[in-house]
């Protein structure tokens, strides 16, 4: 698990993007809020699409080579972003090249974890991706300090070199268990019956459960990633915080994001995935609706950041676990890669929608209301999702 967490800490630095947004709106690029958000939106969709390729590749060749390749691409994308010093260069190298690298590396620790620990998938998935949620906790204040000291472009270069080295170290530790491995003395309970059989991706796509899972994952990610991508600007614009204090809010969100992955992962092992999803969507929906009161009650900003981070982290733990529960572990890399495209589409649309609403209405309120409603709708839809029939794909 050490290698998994080390990799995820580096990959999770993308959640610190809101720290970069305001500097990119200043000299010399003078980007609009929408332009300054687009690299983050593009990295999310590239990340999600690349998990399909990375998942299939690691299912066949193992996690190590895939994670190393991902680390190289992530590091190279950041370095080129710093060297280009242009909006188009950052959009292509960070938004696409680094996103592909993140997608390759991200799926490897998750796939390895659910294979080694089938008896506690929710908890182990939560731990393996907690580093991803915690990445911004470490990177946000470092990046804020580096931007003030060496400028935003050199910050990209420094982070790129650092991530490349650290991910390669973590990748060398990853290893799949032997074929047919089960923990000593453990027998799959009845709720795991579907995992004795392994759905191919084509068979999974024929089940209605996949589309409902994808839809609610999209709702949750559109909401969570919108808030994550705008956390620092929302703090500065609505709660009237300084840029340093707003950067701390990014770190606070990262703490709850990381904790939420472990907490909700464990809860889902205890009370089931469906009940856990209902609670997360309900809490997140209410929390985002209440973002509208921040201008009159600035303290709620800290509560909202914490609750959204907690629930969003839970999505990233529970959805991989429910994919393994429903469709087996043999093809979990590819199968979860397909489910995970909801993350990319949600992140892309959410982070285009919010700054567009801000530019046109001079307020985020419409964005908060729409995404809050989507989460409430997701809470209701979860009860339509039932265990698929056993099948061999």
C-alpha positions in Angstrom: 0.0 0.0 0.0 3.0 2.3 0.4 3.6 2.4 -3.3 -0.1 3.1 -4.0 -0.3 6.0 -1.5 2.9 7.6 -2.8 1.6 7.5 -6.4 -1.8 8.9 -5.4 -0.3 11.8 -3.4 1.4 13.0 -6.6 -1.6 12.4 -8.8 -3.9 14.2 -6.4 -2.0 17.4 -6.9 -4.5 18.2 -9.6 -7.0 19.1 -6.9 -4.8 22.1 -6.0 -5.5 23.7 -9.4 -7.7 26.5 -7.9 -4.4 27.9 -6.4 -3.1 28.4 -10.0 -6.3 30.0 -11.3 -5.9 33.6 -10.0 -2.2 33.8 -10.9 -3.0 32.7 -14.5 -5.6 35.5 -14.7 -2.9 38.0 -14.0 0.2 39.0 -16.0 1.5 37.9 -18.4 -1.4 35.7 -19.7 -4.4 37.7 -18.4 -6.7 34.8 -18.8 -10.5 35.0 -18.2 -12.0 32.8 -15.4 -13.2 30.3 -17.9 -9.8 30.1 -19.7 -8.0 29.7 -16.4 -10.3 26.8 -15.5 -10.1 25.0 -18.8 -6.7 23.2 -18.2 -8.3 21.7 -15.0 -11.4 20.7 -16.9 -9.3 19.2 -19.7 -7.0 17.3 -17.4 -10.1 15.7 -15.8 -11.6 14.4 -19.0 -8.1 13.2 -20.3 -7.5 11.5 -16.9 -10.9 9.7 -17.1 -10.5 8.5 -20.7 -7.0 7.4 -20.1 -8.1 5.1 -17.3 -9.9 2.9 -19.9 -6.6 2.4 -21.8 -4.5 2.2 -18.6 -7.0 -0.2 -17.0 -7.0 -2.6 -19.9 -3.2 -2.4 -20.2 -2.6 -3.1 -16.5 -5.2 -6.0 -16.6 -2.9 -7.6 -19.2 0.6 -6.6 -18.3 0.4 -5.7 -14.6 0.5 -2.4 -12.8 4.2 -1.5 -12.7 4.9 -0.6 -16.4 1.6 1.3 -16.7 2.2 3.4 -13.5 5.8 4.2 -14.6 4.5 5.4 -18.0 1.9 7.5 -16.3 4.5 9.1 -14.0 6.6 10.1 -17.0 3.7 11.6 -18.9 2.5 13.5 -15.9 5.9 15.0 -15.2 6.6 15.8 -18.8 3.2 17.5 -19.2 3.9 19.8 -16.2 7.4 20.6 -17.3 6.2 21.5 -20.8 3.5 23.7 -19.3 6.1 25.7 -17.5 8.3 26.0 -20.6 5.5 27.0 -22.9 4.4 30.0 -20.9 1.2 30.2 -23.0 -2.5 29.3 -22.6 -2.5 26.9 -25.5 0.7 25.2 -24.2 -0.7 24.7 -20.7 -4.0 23.5 -22.2 -2.3 20.8 -24.3 0.5 19.8 -22.1 -1.1 20.0 -18.7 -4.7 19.5 -19.8 -4.1 16.5 -22.1 -0.6 15.0 -21.7 -0.5 15.2 -17.9 -4.2 14.0 -17.8 -3.3 10.9 -19.8 -0.4 10.2 -17.4 -2.7 10.6 -14.4 -5.2 8.2 -15.9 -2.6 5.5 -16.6 -1.1 5.7 -13.1 -4.4 6.1 -11.1 -6.1 2.9 -12.0 -3.1 0.7 -11.0 -3.2 1.1 -7.2 -7.0 0.6 -7.1 -6.8 -2.6 -9.1 -4.0 -4.0 -7.1 -5.7 -3.1 -3.8 -9.1 -4.9 -4.5 -7.2 -8.0 -5.6 -5.0 -8.3 -2.5 -7.9 -7.4 -0.1 -11.2 -8.8 -1.4 -12.5 -9.1 2.2 -12.5 -5.3 2.8 -12.7 -3.7 -0.6 -14.4 -0.5 0.5 -11.7 0.3 3.2 -8.8 -0.7 1.0 -10.0 1.2 -2.0 -10.5 4.2 0.3 -6.9 3.9 1.6 -5.4 3.4 -1.8 -7.1 6.6 -3.1 -6.8 8.6 0.1 -3.4 9.8 -1.1 -5.1 11.2 -4.2 -7.5 13.2 -2.0 -4.6 14.3 0.2 -2.3 15.4 -2.6 -3.7 19.0 -2.6 -3.2 19.2 1.2 0.6 19.0 0.6 0.8 20.6 -2.8 -1.5 23.6 -2.4 0.6 25.5 0.2 3.8 24.5 -1.5 2.5 25.7 -4.9 1.2 28.9 -3.4 4.7 29.6 -1.9 6.5 28.7 -5.1 4.2 30.9 -7.2 5.0 33.9 -5.1 8.7 33.1 -5.1 9.6 31.7 -8.5 6.4 32.5 -10.6 3.7 30.1 -11.8 5.6 28.7 -14.8 8.7 27.6 -12.8 6.3 26.1 -10.2 5.0 23.8 -13.0 8.5 22.7 -13.8 9.5 22.0 -10.2 6.4 20.0 -9.5 6.7 18.1 -12.8 10.3 16.9 -12.0 9.3 16.0 -8.4 6.2 14.0 -9.4 8.1 12.1 -12.1 10.7 10.8 -9.6 8.2 10.0 -6.8 5.7 8.1 -9.0 8.5 5.9 -10.5 9.6 5.0 -7.0 6.0 4.1 -6.0 5.4 2.1 -9.2 8.4 -0.2 -8.5 6.6 -1.4 -5.3 3.3 -2.3 -7.0 2.6 -6.0 -7.6 -0.5 -8.1 -8.3 -1.2 -11.2 -6.1 -0.9 -14.7 -7.5 -3.7 -16.0 -9.8 -6.7 -17.2 -7.7 -5.4 -15.6 -4.5 -7.8 -15.3 -1.5 -6.9 -14.2 2.1 -6.3 -17.2 4.3 -9.5 -18.5 5.9 -11.8 -16.1 4.0 -14.8 -17.2 2.0 -16.8 -14.8 -0.1 -20.2 -14.0 1.5 -23.4 -14.2 -0.5 -23.3 -10.5 -1.3 -20.0 -11.2 -3.2 -21.5 -13.9 -5.4 -21.3 -11.9 -8.5 -17.5 -11.5 -8.0 -17.0 -15.3 -8.3 -18.0 -14.7 -11.9 -16.2 -12.0 -14.0 -18.0 -9.7 -16.4 -16.2 -8.6 -19.5 -16.6 -5.0 -20.3 -18.9 -5.8 -23.2 -21.2 -7.8 -20.9 -21.1 -5.1 -18.2 -22.3 -2.6 -20.8 -25.4 -4.7 -21.4 -26.5 -4.3 -17.8 -28.8 -1.4 -16.8 -26.9 -1.1 -13.5 -23.8 0.3 -15.3 -25.7 3.2 -16.8 -27.3 4.2 -13.5 -24.0 3.9 -11.7 -22.4 6.1 -14.4 -25.2 8.6 -14.2 -25.0 9.2 -10.5 -21.2 9.1 -10.5 -21.5 11.9 -13.1 -23.8 13.9 -10.8 -21.4 13.6 -7.8 -18.3 14.4 -9.8 -19.8 17.4 -11.6 -20.6 18.8 -8.2 -17.5 17.9 -6.3 -15.0 18.8 -9.0 -16.8 22.1 -9.7 -16.3 23.0 -6.0 -12.7 21.7 -5.9 -11.8 23.6 -9.1 -13.3 26.9 -7.8 -12.5 26.6 -4.0 -9.9 29.3 -3.9 -11.8 31.8 -6.1 -15.0 31.2 -4.2 -13.2 31.8 -0.9 -11.7 35.1 -2.2 -14.9 36.3 -4.0 -17.7 35.2 -1.7 -16.1 34.7 1.7 -13.7 37.6 1.2 -10.6 35.7 2.2 -7.0 36.5 1.3 -5.3 34.3 -1.3 -3.2 32.7 1.4 -6.3 31.8 3.6 -8.1 30.6 0.5 -5.2 28.3 -0.3 -5.5 26.9 3.2 -9.1 26.1 2.4 -7.9 24.0 -0.5 -5.8 22.1 1.9 -8.7 21.7 4.3 -10.8 20.3 1.5 -8.0 17.9 0.7 -8.0 16.7 4.3 -11.7 15.8 4.2 -11.4 14.5 0.7 -8.7 12.0 1.9 -10.5 11.2 5.1 -13.8 10.7 3.3 -12.3 8.0 1.1 -11.3 5.9 4.1 -14.4 6.8 6.2 -17.0 6.1 3.6 -15.1 3.1 2.3 -15.3 1.5 5.7 -18.9 2.5 6.2 -19.8 0.9 2.8 -18.3 -2.4 4.0 -20.5 -2.2 7.1 -23.9 -1.0 5.9 -23.6 -1.7 2.1 -22.7 0.4 -0.9 -26.3 1.6 -1.8 -27.1 3.0 1.7 -23.7 4.7 1.8 -24.2 6.3 -1.6 -27.6 7.6 -0.5 -26.1 9.3 2.5 -23.2 10.8 0.6 -25.4 12.2 -2.2 -27.9 13.6 0.3 -25.3 15.4 2.4 -23.4 16.7 -0.6 -26.6 18.1 -2.2 -27.7 19.9 0.9 -24.1 21.3 1.5 -23.9 22.7 -2.0 -27.3 24.3 -1.9 -26.2 26.1 1.2 -23.2 27.6 -0.6 -25.6 30.3 -1.6 -25.6 31.7 1.9 -21.8 32.3 2.0 -21.9 36.0 1.2 -24.1 36.6 4.3 -22.6 33.9 6.4 -19.0 33.6 5.4 -18.2 31.0 8.1 -20.4 28.4 6.2 -17.6 28.4 3.6 -15.5 26.3 5.9 -18.4 23.9 6.7 -19.3 23.6 3.0 -15.7 22.9 1.9 -15.4 20.2 4.6 -18.7 18.5 3.7 -18.2 18.5 -0.1 -14.7 17.2 0.4 -15.9 14.4 2.7 -18.6 13.3 0.3 -16.6 13.6 -2.9 -13.8 11.5 -1.3 -16.4 8.9 -0.5 -17.5 8.7 -4.2 -13.9 7.8 -5.2 -13.8 5.0 -2.7 -17.3 3.5 -3.1 -17.7 3.5 -6.9 -14.6 1.3 -7.5 -15.8 -1.1 -4.8 -19.3 -1.4 -6.2 -17.8 -2.0 -9.6 -15.8 -4.9 -8.3 -18.8 -6.2 -6.2 -21.1 -6.2 -9.3 -18.7 -7.2 -12.1 -15.8 -9.1 -10.5 -12.1 -8.4 -10.2 -10.6 -10.1 -13.2 -11.4 -7.1 -15.5 -11.8 -4.5 -12.9 -9.2 -2.2 -14.4 -11.0 -1.9 -17.7 -14.5 -2.0 -16.2 -13.8 0.7 -13.6 -12.1 2.7 -16.4 -15.4 2.8 -18.2 -17.3 3.8 -15.1 -14.7 6.4 -14.4 -15.4 8.3 -17.6 -18.3 9.8 -15.6 -15.6 11.5 -13.5 -14.1 13.1 -16.5 -17.3 14.3 -18.1 -18.6 15.6 -14.8 -15.4 17.4 -14.1 -15.2 18.9 -17.6 -18.8 20.2 -17.6 -18.9 21.3 -14.0 -15.7 23.4 -14.4 -16.9 25.0 -17.6 -20.4 25.6 -16.2 -19.4 27.4 -13.0 -17.1 30.1 -14.5 -19.6 30.7 -17.3 -22.3 31.3 -14.8 -20.0 33.7 -12.9 -19.1 35.6 -16.0 -22.7 36.0 -17.2 -24.6 36.5 -13.9 -21.8 37.8 -11.6 -22.8 35.1 -9.1 -22.2 31.3 -8.6 -25.7 30.8 -7.2 -27.2 29.1 -10.3 -24.2 26.7 -10.4 -24.7 25.8 -6.7 -28.5 25.3 -7.1 -28.2 23.1 -10.2 -25.5 20.8 -8.9 -27.1 20.6 -5.5 -30.3 19.4 -7.2 -28.3 16.8 -9.2 -26.9 15.3 -6.0 -30.4 15.1 -4.4 -31.6 13.4 -7.6 -28.6 11.0 -7.4 -29.7 10.1 -3.8 -33.1 9.0 -5.1 -31.7 7.1 -8.1 -29.4 4.9 -6.0 -32.4 2.8 -4.8 -33.0 1.7 -8.4 -29.6 0.0 -8.5 -29.8 -3.8 -7.7 -27.1 -6.5 -7.8 -26.8 -7.8 -11.4 -27.5 -11.5 -12.1 -24.4 -13.7 -11.9 -22.8 -14.2 -15.2 -19.5 -15.1 -16.9 -18.2 -12.5 -19.4 
